[in-house]
Amino acid sequence: MFHFIVNKSGGSGRALLTWMLTERYLKKYSVEYVLHESLAPGHASKLAKEISSLNEDNIKIIVVGGDGTINEVLNGIVDFSKVCFGVIPSGSGNDFAHGLKIKTGKLSIKRNIKKMIESVNSNSYRSIDLGLVHYNNSQRYFGISSGLGMDAIVCKKTLTSKLKVVLNKLHMGKLIYIFLTVKSLFTMKCNEIKVKFDDEEEITIPKMIMIAGMNLMTEGGGVKMAPTAKENDGELSVCMVYGIPKFKAFLVFPFLIFGLHTKIKGFSVRNFKKMTLKCDEELVLHTDGEWAGDYSEVTMEAVPNVLRLMN
């Protein structure tokens, strides 16, 4: 039995169309499935908790939605060892799918379904890492990235942006990230951050513009923050932008989009298993593009090979 968690209102109608096409193929291939419709923010997590609590092994959960819905489902799963996970992408950014080389678009729905069915029939899955961020005695998983600073501010603003709704309807949703990135860069405050990687000595990062802990290569609709990040190496990558004038950062950001920033002064990319960040002020935190709150101390760590992926 396949359990589909669907956010039909996502992507300004894109998710509903994707589900309609998905359902057509499910019936064509005589696949047994149950539809679980996510009706409000946070509902997908509750659905995932209920499904993953079933007294079964190899519970098959497939998300039809974007990165936000995927993040909700990941954080609702009770026991990852019982779950086989799949995705039919229908968001505006789809960084989770792109980072894992899962095809997107209407023409790929049939391919993704067939691949998941074959994976189940042959009992062959690929295991991937997740990230886990700790804050204020709470924690949250992320499949793509988690960060403080500019990218988190952009994520927070995107949640209430009316322009995003308009651009999504025009299938130009990625442009909202570029627009808000430029706007946020020149209005944000740059803070001094204390950073500790694994068992190394704590260091101080001056004039921090952004720190992004990456499980996959891209975030924000395809920006290659960590070009060498791998989903199954047992580590996370971090991209830090700091200590340079905002105008210089603005000029260099096109290099960031294409992953050509790793040797530019003011940009630092490295791997880690655990990273702790401290600041005298509360900073905006995001997980997979979803605002998680404002905090002065967070810890990110890699959780190796925890998620079994069907596609």
ChimeraX attribute file (.defattr): number of C-alpha atoms within 10 A of each C-alpha:
attribute: neighborCount
match mode: 1-to-1
recipient: residues
	/A:1	11
	/A:2	19
	/A:3	21
	/A:4	23
	/A:5	27
	/A:6	25
	/A:7	27
	/A:8	21
	/A:9	16
	/A:10	20
	/A:11	22
	/A:12	21
	/A:13	15
	/A:14	23
	/A:15	23
	/A:16	19
	/A:17	16
	/A:18	20
	/A:19	24
	/A:20	12
	/A:21	15
	/A:22	19
	/A:23	16
	/A:24	12
	/A:25	17
	/A:26	17
	/A:27	11
	/A:28	9
	/A:29	12
	/A:30	9
	/A:31	14
	/A:32	10
	/A:33	15
	/A:34	12
	/A:35	13
	/A:36	17
	/A:37	16
	/A:38	20
	/A:39	12
	/A:40	9
	/A:41	11
	/A:42	15
	/A:43	19
	/A:44	27
	/A:45	22
	/A:46	16
	/A:47	21
	/A:48	24
	/A:49	18
	/A:50	13
	/A:51	21
	/A:52	25
	/A:53	16
	/A:54	11
	/A:55	8
	/A:56	10
	/A:57	11
	/A:58	16
	/A:59	20
	/A:60	22
	/A:61	25
	/A:62	25
	/A:63	26
	/A:64	26
	/A:65	28
	/A:66	25
	/A:67	29
	/A:68	21
	/A:69	26
	/A:70	26
	/A:71	23
	/A:72	24
	/A:73	24
	/A:74	22
	/A:75	20
	/A:76	23
	/A:77	21
	/A:78	17
	/A:79	12
	/A:80	15
	/A:81	14
	/A:82	19
	/A:83	22
	/A:84	25
	/A:85	24
	/A:86	24
	/A:87	27
	/A:88	29
	/A:89	30
	/A:90	31
	/A:91	27
	/A:92	25
	/A:93	24
	/A:94	26
	/A:95	27
	/A:96	29
	/A:97	21
	/A:98	18
	/A:99	20
	/A:100	16
	/A:101	10
	/A:102	18
	/A:103	18
	/A:104	18
	/A:105	12
	/A:106	16
	/A:107	10
	/A:108	13
	/A:109	21
	/A:110	15
	/A:111	15
	/A:112	21
	/A:113	22
	/A:114	15
	/A:115	15
	/A:116	23
	/A:117	16
	/A:118	15
	/A:119	17
	/A:120	15
	/A:121	9
	/A:122	9
	/A:123	10
	/A:124	13
	/A:125	17
	/A:126	13
	/A:127	17
	/A:128	20
	/A:129	24
	/A:130	26
	/A:131	28
	/A:132	23
	/A:133	24
	/A:134	15
	/A:135	17
	/A:136	9
	/A:137	6
	/A:138	8
	/A:139	14
	/A:140	18
	/A:141	24
	/A:142	29
	/A:143	24
	/A:144	29
	/A:145	29
	/A:146	29
	/A:147	29
	/A:148	25
	/A:149	24
	/A:150	29
	/A:151	26
	/A:152	29
	/A:153	23
	/A:154	26
	/A:155	25
	/A:156	19
	/A:157	16
	/A:158	19
	/A:159	13
	/A:160	10
	/A:161	13
	/A:162	10
	/A:163	13
	/A:164	21
	/A:165	18
	/A:166	14
	/A:167	16
	/A:168	20
	/A:169	14
	/A:170	10
	/A:171	14
	/A:172	14
	/A:173	21
	/A:174	17
	/A:175	17
	/A:176	22
	/A:177	21
	/A:178	17
	/A:179	12
	/A:180	18
	/A:181	21
	/A:182	16
	/A:183	13
	/A:184	18
	/A:185	21
	/A:186	13
	/A:187	10
	/A:188	13
	/A:189	13
	/A:190	18
	/A:191	20
	/A:192	17
	/A:193	20
	/A:194	16
	/A:195	18
	/A:196	17
	/A:197	19
	/A:198	13
	/A:199	9
	/A:200	9
	/A:201	8
	/A:202	14
	/A:203	12
	/A:204	14
	/A:205	18
	/A:206	15
	/A:207	17
	/A:208	21
	/A:209	25
	/A:210	20
	/A:211	25
	/A:212	26
	/A:213	31
	/A:214	32
	/A:215	35
	/A:216	29
	/A:217	24
	/A:218	25
	/A:219	28
	/A:220	25
	/A:221	22
	/A:222	18
	/A:223	21
	/A:224	22
	/A:225	29
	/A:226	28
	/A:227	20
	/A:228	14
	/A:229	22
	/A:230	19
	/A:231	23
	/A:232	19
	/A:233	13
	/A:234	20
	/A:235	22
	/A:236	32
	/A:237	25
	/A:238	23
	/A:239	23
	/A:240	23
	/A:241	23
	/A:242	23
	/A:243	18
	/A:244	15
	/A:245	12
	/A:246	18
	/A:247	10
	/A:248	10
	/A:249	21
	/A:250	14
	/A:251	10
	/A:252	17
	/A:253	17
	/A:254	13
	/A:255	16
	/A:256	20
	/A:257	18
	/A:258	14
	/A:259	18
	/A:260	16
	/A:261	23
	/A:262	18
	/A:263	9
	/A:264	11
	/A:265	13
	/A:266	18
	/A:267	19
	/A:268	16
	/A:269	21
	/A:270	15
	/A:271	19
	/A:272	17
	/A:273	17
	/A:274	20
	/A:275	23
	/A:276	17
	/A:277	21
	/A:278	18
	/A:279	16
	/A:280	12
	/A:281	13
	/A:282	14
	/A:283	22
	/A:284	21
	/A:285	28
	/A:286	25
	/A:287	28
	/A:288	27
	/A:289	28
	/A:290	21
	/A:291	20
	/A:292	19
	/A:293	14
	/A:294	16
	/A:295	18
	/A:296	17
	/A:297	18
	/A:298	22
	/A:299	17
	/A:300	26
	/A:301	23
	/A:302	25
	/A:303	21
	/A:304	18
	/A:305	15
	/A:306	18
	/A:307	23
	/A:308	21
	/A:309	21
	/A:310	24
	/A:311	25
